[in-house]
Amino acid sequence: MISVDHLTKRYGRHIAVDDVSFHCRPGTVTGFLGPNGAGKSTTLRMICGLTPPTAGAATVGGQPYRQLPNPGQEVGVLLDASAQHAGRTGREALTVAADTMGVERDEVTAKLDLVGLDATAARRRVRAYSLGMRQRLGLAHALLGDPRVLILDEPANGLDPEGIFWMRGLLRDFADRGGTVLLSSHLLREVEAVADRLVVIGGGRVVAQGDKDDLLSGAGTRVQARNQQALRRALDSAGLDVVSDTDGGLLVHAEAEAVGQAAADAGVALTELRPADTGGLEQLFLSLTAGGPTTTAEPTTSGEPTAAGEPTREDAR
Ligand SMILES: Nc1ncnc2c1ncn2[C@@H]1O[C@H](COP(=O)(O)OP(=O)(O)OP(=O)(O)O)[C@@H](O)[C@H]1O
């Protein structure tokens, strides 16, 4: 179980992540979806204790990541496949990690096999690896301690279509055996094929979340009011499930009649009430992507640690 509660990260005046909350349950793959700069990596780094939140908290298995006694055996993390020790061979990199984690060395061979790095590849230095091979090595590292939770940032980057298909199968199988997977991507199609649930982030804020099928079917009602906050309060207090909340209105997982009644009961005047279009999520995602990052950030000078297969416990700030 991963719990993210009201996480916020500010860099100076720029809000990279703004009050983000969601939960990932065992047995599910959660796709964390958003265009470049939306705040995905920053959120994942806060979950993994690499970036301190400005506000809010995240736990994995009920504890903050930094308080897990042996994190590698509970959470497999792959945040940046290119940040691996270039001078080591693939096998050496995994062996060092296995020794650090207290994992049997036999597991190194087993995990190399699992991710499709053969003996020749395992003998090559990481600097000679393609990005796809680094992703595979990073995944082997994440799986090394047989964790129950996987947190992966854009793991399909650099993989060829066969590799993407293979990774989907691996993640699906991991979740079907009771594992929890949180998987970020900027491509809807990439997570659509494997995720059970989606959390969509744009400009640092969660703009939609829920079961993938519900979000993609576009089932429900699109509603707008001049006072959208009052409308949101009315729908929440009527117990209606708001699946997305953007400047263009709300998408509610309920019949139009129930939505209209809730608004009327609260005295909120509507400007729009209609059945949602199919492909509502796709439209939402396209509009986020078209807009790009809503704000620009000033880079910080401190630089934070990167996480490849080996999530570091250092913190630069
Ligand atoms: N160390 C930092 N200092 C200042 N701004 C930052 C820092 N790290 C991230 N940001 C800003 O925070 C916002 C969110 O970045 P983040 O990397 O989390 O997005 P993302 O969704 O993972 O996108 P991408 O896939 O492009 O990495 C961006 O505007 C980014 O420029």
The ligand as a Tripos MOL2 file, in Angstrom:
@<TRIPOS>MOLECULE
LIG
   31    33     1     0     0
SMALL
NO_CHARGES

@<TRIPOS>ATOM
      1 N1         15.1420   20.8700   -8.1900 N.pl3     1 LIG1
      2 C1         14.2340   21.6370   -8.7830 C.ar      1 LIG1
      3 N2         14.2920   22.9730   -8.7300 N.ar      1 LIG1
      4 C2         13.3610   23.7560   -9.3080 C.ar      1 LIG1
      5 N3         12.3050   23.2850  -10.0020 N.ar      1 LIG1
      6 C3         12.1950   21.9590  -10.1180 C.ar      1 LIG1
      7 C4         13.1390   21.0500   -9.5210 C.ar      1 LIG1
      8 N4         12.7240   19.7840   -9.8000 N.ar      1 LIG1
      9 C5         11.6170   19.8820  -10.5380 C.ar      1 LIG1
     10 N5         11.2860   21.1820  -10.7330 N.ar      1 LIG1
     11 C6         10.1500   21.7050  -11.4850 C.3       1 LIG1
     12 O1          8.9940   21.1150  -10.9680 O.3       1 LIG1
     13 C7          8.0720   20.8250  -11.9980 C.3       1 LIG1
     14 C8          7.7340   19.3570  -11.9820 C.3       1 LIG1
     15 O2          8.8710   18.6120  -12.4110 O.3       1 LIG1
     16 P1          8.8810   17.0240  -12.4620 P.3       1 LIG1
     17 O3         10.2450   16.6050  -12.9070 O.co2     1 LIG1
     18 O4          8.3790   16.4940  -11.1810 O.co2     1 LIG1
     19 O5          7.8170   16.7230  -13.5980 O.3       1 LIG1
     20 P2          7.5320   15.3930  -14.3770 P.3       1 LIG1
     21 O6          6.0620   15.2750  -14.4720 O.co2     1 LIG1
     22 O7          8.2750   14.2660  -13.7720 O.co2     1 LIG1
     23 O8          8.0910   15.7050  -15.8220 O.3       1 LIG1
     24 P3          9.3030   15.0660  -16.6020 P.3       1 LIG1
     25 O9          8.7720   13.7970  -17.1480 O.co2     1 LIG1
     26 O10         9.6100   16.0980  -17.6450 O.co2     1 LIG1
     27 O11        10.4280   14.8880  -15.5900 O.co2     1 LIG1
     28 C9          8.7140   21.2760  -13.2950 C.3       1 LIG1
     29 O12         8.2300   22.5610  -13.6010 O.3       1 LIG1
     30 C10        10.1730   21.2940  -12.9650 C.3       1 LIG1
     31 O13        10.8740   22.2180  -13.7480 O.3       1 LIG1
@<TRIPOS>BOND
     1     1     2 1
     2     2     3 ar
     3     2     7 ar
     4     3     4 ar
     5     4     5 ar
     6     5     6 ar
     7     6     7 ar
     8     6    10 ar
     9     7     8 ar
    10     8     9 ar
    11     9    10 ar
    12    10    11 1
    13    11    12 1
    14    11    30 1
    15    12    13 1
    16    13    14 1
    17    13    28 1
    18    14    15 1
    19    15    16 1
    20    16    17 2
    21    16    18 1
    22    16    19 1
    23    19    20 1
    24    20    21 2
    25    20    22 1
    26    20    23 1
    27    23    24 1
    28    24    25 2
    29    24    26 1
    30    24    27 1
    31    28    29 1
    32    28    30 1
    33    30    31 1
@<TRIPOS>SUBSTRUCTURE
     1 LIG1         1 GROUP 0 **** ****
